[in-house]
Amino acid sequence: MKVVIIGASRGLGLELTRKFLEEGHTVAAGFRNHPSHALEELSVQYSDKAMLFSSDVKNEEEIRKGAERCAGFLQEADALCNAAGVLLPGDRVNLLHQSSVDELRETFEVNTIGAVIVAKNFYPVIKKGGKLLTVTSEGPAIKNCGTWVPCYALSKTAATKVSGIFNRSIEDVDFYSVHPGRMNTDMGRTTAQIEPQEAAEGFYRLMTGETPMSRDEWYINYKGEPMDA
Ligand SMILES: NC(=O)c1ccc[n+]([C@@H]2O[C@H](COP(=O)([O-])OP(=O)(O)OC[C@H]3O[C@@H](n4cnc5c(N)ncnc54)[C@H](OP(=O)(O)O)[C@@H]3O)[C@@H](O)[C@H]2O)c1
């Protein structure tokens, strides 16, 4: 398979990149600013199968160029996973009325607007019938309302719906919003229930088709189970 993974320097994105390369697939892996040491090591180890490209999801021009580079490297991709996301420090301790609007804006720039920027620029690189997975989260239910990490929660609620709207707008590619579980990563370490390797295995099976999925059920978890919205 030929896949694109964005947010590949750390956490879920790094583990998913590792999994695809270990299994012999070809991967275009997107990083922000500079690739991590671990991602660079993977690209050296699998130099014939890996291409690294810069992909700050806040920067549409960079993402547009990244899509062009991926098209050159892969011709067309079977699947893409956008794992880029932020949970900013103030959001871990503040309620919404205490939040900094700058943090709220920054969180939306990456988690929500970034999800749209990636989907709209990359879907033409994905083959007909291919998949574009946006990593969102749990708990976007409108009435069942918690207070924790409010900027993040608002941004991921909106980001979850991005896939539904794209599915209604574009026939050729299937769009999914996928909850990865509570992972032991830089972001999730305080609430972790699973290691990112377990989530990466799940995403791998979704992207390869080992776990069946259908665009009618476009909000799912990493095991392919429907999520409540
Ligand atoms: N961990 C959890 O328990 C959990 C639960 C639900 C959902 N999620 C979601 O799962 C995804 C992966 O999370 P994680 O736990 O692996 O997080 P993580 O370890 O904090 O990694 C976040 C990744 O996103 C990248 N990123 C941040 N801002 C970016 C930008 N502007 N453009 C491109 N990439 C950017 C980071 O790149 P740098 O290394 O350059 O910063 C890093 O590779 C995220 O979307 C997150 O919201 C996580």
The ligand as an ORCA input file, in Angstrom:
! r2SCAN-3c Opt
* xyz 0 1
  N      -3.386     10.888     23.399
  C      -4.683     10.698     23.563
  O      -5.102     10.127     24.578
  C      -5.651     11.166     22.523
  C      -7.025     10.984     22.771
  C      -7.940     11.375     21.797
  C      -7.482     11.938     20.621
  N      -6.134     12.123     20.403
  C      -5.713     12.694     19.127
  O      -4.811     11.800     18.515
  C      -3.903     12.521     17.663
  C      -2.477     12.110     18.019
  O      -2.269     12.475     19.368
  P      -0.983     12.039     20.200
  O      -1.468     11.626     21.534
  O      -0.131     11.142     19.374
  O      -0.304     13.485     20.373
  P       1.217     13.947     20.535
  O       2.083     12.848     20.990
  O       1.130     15.205     21.329
  O       1.628     14.287     19.005
  C       0.969     15.300     18.322
  C       1.485     15.320     16.900
  O       0.811     16.384     16.202
  C       1.796     17.167     15.563
  N       1.361     18.545     15.365
  C       1.058     19.478     16.299
  N       0.755     20.641     15.704
  C       0.881     20.428     14.367
  C       0.722     21.248     13.232
  N       0.392     22.551     13.323
  N       0.928     20.705     12.006
  C       1.290     19.413     11.884
  N       1.483     18.587     12.926
  C       1.273     19.101     14.157
  C       2.996     17.101     16.485
  O       4.149     17.525     15.809
  P       5.418     18.130     16.658
  O       6.157     16.946     17.188
  O       6.177     18.906     15.643
  O       4.844     18.993     17.753
  C       2.987     15.617     16.837
  O       3.573     14.865     15.803
  C      -4.206     13.995     17.900
  O      -5.059     14.478     16.898
  C      -4.931     13.993     19.221
  O      -5.773     15.114     19.379
  C      -5.222     11.760     21.334
*
